Amino acid sequence: MQIAEFQQIIREKVGGQDQKMGGQFLLNVLVEEVGELSRALRKGGENEVAEEVCDIIFTATSIANLVGVEVEPLLRRKFVDPPLSDISREWTDVTWK
């Protein structure tokens, strides 16, 4: 499945509920999921980490849908097409630079 296809499925499946909940609520959910990922990375195994990453992707996709952002072309432009040096130029604390 392509990212655009996943985004469309999520839009059709929960778009109405996302509209009712609103962006601030979804952002709060995203922050909660990031916290759960942090705990899973410290204490959990691979399955727990995978579950939380999926929750984050789902919630971020809902936020993108709510504000009308098509994620796939932006991901390509920001992270796929440019060289790694362009992607990481603002990261000052990475050891592989």
C-alpha positions as protocol buffer text, in pm:
chain_id: "A"
residue {
  index: 1
  type: MET
  ca { x: 0 y: 0 z: 0 }
}
residue {
  index: 2
  type: GLN
  ca { x: 122 y: 348 z: -84 }
}
residue {
  index: 3
  type: ILE
  ca { x: 112 y: 628 z: 171 }
}
residue {
  index: 4
  type: ALA
  ca { x: -147 y: 819 z: -33 }
}
residue {
  index: 5
  type: GLU
  ca { x: -370 y: 512 z: -38 }
}
residue {
  index: 6
  type: PHE
  ca { x: -338 y: 470 z: 340 }
}
residue {
  index: 7
  type: GLN
  ca { x: -418 y: 837 z: 390 }
}
residue {
  index: 8
  type: GLN
  ca { x: -731 y: 807 z: 176 }
}
residue {
  index: 9
  type: ILE
  ca { x: -848 y: 498 z: 365 }
}
residue {
  index: 10
  type: ILE
  ca { x: -804 y: 677 z: 698 }
}
residue {
  index: 11
  type: ARG
  ca { x: -982 y: 986 z: 561 }
}
residue {
  index: 12
  type: GLU
  ca { x: -1281 y: 773 z: 458 }
}
residue {
  index: 13
  type: LYS
  ca { x: -1281 y: 563 z: 774 }
}
residue {
  index: 14
  type: VAL
  ca { x: -1244 y: 826 z: 1048 }
}
residue {
  index: 15
  type: GLY
  ca { x: -1249 y: 1165 z: 877 }
}
residue {
  index: 16
  type: GLY
  ca { x: -1590 y: 1254 z: 1015 }
}
residue {
  index: 17
  type: GLN
  ca { x: -1490 y: 1168 z: 1369 }
}
residue {
  index: 18
  type: ASP
  ca { x: -1163 y: 1359 z: 1328 }
}
residue {
  index: 19
  type: GLN
  ca { x: -1359 y: 1668 z: 1222 }
}
residue {
  index: 20
  type: LYS
  ca { x: -1572 y: 1642 z: 1536 }
}
residue {
  index: 21
  type: MET
  ca { x: -1271 y: 1593 z: 1766 }
}
residue {
  index: 22
  type: GLY
  ca { x: -1064 y: 1868 z: 1608 }
}
residue {
  index: 23
  type: GLY
  ca { x: -697 y: 1935 z: 1569 }
}
residue {
  index: 24
  type: GLN
  ca { x: -613 y: 2012 z: 1931 }
}
residue {
  index: 25
  type: PHE
  ca { x: -763 y: 1685 z: 2049 }
}
residue {
  index: 26
  type: LEU
  ca { x: -575 y: 1491 z: 1782 }
}
residue {
  index: 27
  type: LEU
  ca { x: -253 y: 1668 z: 1876 }
}
residue {
  index: 28
  type: ASN
  ca { x: -308 y: 1564 z: 2238 }
}
residue {
  index: 29
  type: VAL
  ca { x: -356 y: 1205 z: 2123 }
}
residue {
  index: 30
  type: LEU
  ca { x: -36 y: 1227 z: 1919 }
}
residue {
  index: 31
  type: VAL
  ca { x: 161 y: 1353 z: 2220 }
}
residue {
  index: 32
  type: GLU
  ca { x: 18 y: 1071 z: 2431 }
}
residue {
  index: 33
  type: GLU
  ca { x: 120 y: 817 z: 2166 }
}
residue {
  index: 34
  type: VAL
  ca { x: 473 y: 960 z: 2153 }
}
residue {
  index: 35
  type: GLY
  ca { x: 492 y: 913 z: 2530 }
}
residue {
  index: 36
  type: GLU
  ca { x: 379 y: 554 z: 2490 }
}
residue {
  index: 37
  type: LEU
  ca { x: 649 y: 501 z: 2225 }
}
residue {
  index: 38
  type: SER
  ca { x: 907 y: 641 z: 2465 }
}
residue {
  index: 39
  type: ARG
  ca { x: 800 y: 392 z: 2732 }
}
residue {
  index: 40
  type: ALA
  ca { x: 797 y: 107 z: 2481 }
}
residue {
  index: 41
  type: LEU
  ca { x: 1150 y: 192 z: 2367 }
}
residue {
  index: 42
  type: ARG
  ca { x: 1272 y: 186 z: 2726 }
}
residue {
  index: 43
  type: LYS
  ca { x: 1081 y: -115 z: 2853 }
}
residue {
  index: 44
  type: GLY
  ca { x: 903 y: -294 z: 2574 }
}
residue {
  index: 45
  type: GLY
  ca { x: 997 y: -528 z: 2304 }
}
residue {
  index: 46
  type: GLU
  ca { x: 982 y: -499 z: 1930 }
}
residue {
  index: 47
  type: ASN
  ca { x: 607 y: -563 z: 1915 }
}
residue {
  index: 48
  type: GLU
  ca { x: 526 y: -285 z: 2162 }
}
residue {
  index: 49
  type: VAL
  ca { x: 745 y: -38 z: 1975 }
}
residue {
  index: 50
  type: ALA
  ca { x: 585 y: -137 z: 1644 }
}
residue {
  index: 51
  type: GLU
  ca { x: 235 y: -87 z: 1787 }
}
residue {
  index: 52
  type: GLU
  ca { x: 319 y: 262 z: 1911 }
}
residue {
  index: 53
  type: VAL
  ca { x: 486 y: 363 z: 1583 }
}
residue {
  index: 54
  type: CYS
  ca { x: 168 y: 255 z: 1402 }
}
residue {
  index: 55
  type: ASP
  ca { x: -45 y: 458 z: 1644 }
}
residue {
  index: 56
  type: ILE
  ca { x: 170 y: 765 z: 1577 }
}
residue {
  index: 57
  type: ILE
  ca { x: 148 y: 722 z: 1200 }
}
residue {
  index: 58
  type: PHE
  ca { x: -229 y: 679 z: 1222 }
}
residue {
  index: 59
  type: THR
  ca { x: -274 y: 988 z: 1438 }
}
residue {
  index: 60
  type: ALA
  ca { x: -38 y: 1202 z: 1230 }
}
residue {
  index: 61
  type: THR
  ca { x: -227 y: 1093 z: 919 }
}
residue {
  index: 62
  type: SER
  ca { x: -555 y: 1197 z: 1080 }
}
residue {
  index: 63
  type: ILE
  ca { x: -408 y: 1540 z: 1156 }
}
residue {
  index: 64
  type: ALA
  ca { x: -281 y: 1574 z: 798 }
}
residue {
  index: 65
  type: ASN
  ca { x: -624 y: 1483 z: 666 }
}
residue {
  index: 66
  type: LEU
  ca { x: -792 y: 1730 z: 898 }
}
residue {
  index: 67
  type: VAL
  ca { x: -590 y: 2020 z: 759 }
}
residue {
  index: 68
  type: GLY
  ca { x: -587 y: 1898 z: 398 }
}
residue {
  index: 69
  type: VAL
  ca { x: -221 y: 1799 z: 368 }
}
residue {
  index: 70
  type: GLU
  ca { x: -130 y: 1524 z: 122 }
}
residue {
  index: 71
  type: VAL
  ca { x: 163 y: 1359 z: 298 }
}
residue {
  index: 72
  type: GLU
  ca { x: 320 y: 1138 z: 30 }
}
residue {
  index: 73
  type: PRO
  ca { x: 445 y: 1410 z: -208 }
}
residue {
  index: 74
  type: LEU
  ca { x: 581 y: 1611 z: 84 }
}
residue {
  index: 75
  type: LEU
  ca { x: 767 y: 1311 z: 225 }
}
residue {
  index: 76
  type: ARG
  ca { x: 918 y: 1249 z: -116 }
}
residue {
  index: 77
  type: ARG
  ca { x: 1026 y: 1612 z: -155 }
}
residue {
  index: 78
  type: LYS
  ca { x: 1165 y: 1645 z: 198 }
}
residue {
  index: 79
  type: PHE
  ca { x: 1318 y: 1303 z: 266 }
}
residue {
  index: 80
  type: VAL
  ca { x: 1337 y: 1083 z: -44 }
}
residue {
  index: 81
  type: ASP
  ca { x: 1459 y: 1307 z: -323 }
}
residue {
  index: 82
  type: PRO
  ca { x: 1729 y: 1519 z: -151 }
}
residue {
  index: 83
  type: PRO
  ca { x: 2066 y: 1377 z: -50 }
}
residue {
  index: 84
  type: LEU
  ca { x: 2116 y: 1280 z: 313 }
}
residue {
  index: 85
  type: SER
  ca { x: 2340 y: 1580 z: 371 }
}
residue {
  index: 86
  type: ASP
  ca { x: 2049 y: 1813 z: 286 }
}
residue {
  index: 87
  type: ILE
  ca { x: 1810 y: 1623 z: 511 }
}
residue {
  index: 88
  type: SER
  ca { x: 2042 y: 1635 z: 811 }
}
residue {
  index: 89
  type: ARG
  ca { x: 2205 y: 1975 z: 765 }
}
residue {
  index: 90
  type: GLU
  ca { x: 2027 y: 2127 z: 1067 }
}
residue {
  index: 91
  type: TRP
  ca { x: 2091 y: 1832 z: 1299 }
}
residue {
  index: 92
  type: THR
  ca { x: 2395 y: 1929 z: 1501 }
}
residue {
  index: 93
  type: ASP
  ca { x: 2403 y: 1641 z: 1748 }
}
residue {
  index: 94
  type: VAL
  ca { x: 2417 y: 1337 z: 1519 }
}
residue {
  index: 95
  type: THR
  ca { x: 2731 y: 1127 z: 1542 }
}
residue {
  index: 96
  type: TRP
  ca { x: 2741 y: 1011 z: 1179 }
}
residue {
  index: 97
  type: LYS
  ca { x: 2789 y: 1353 z: 1023 }
}
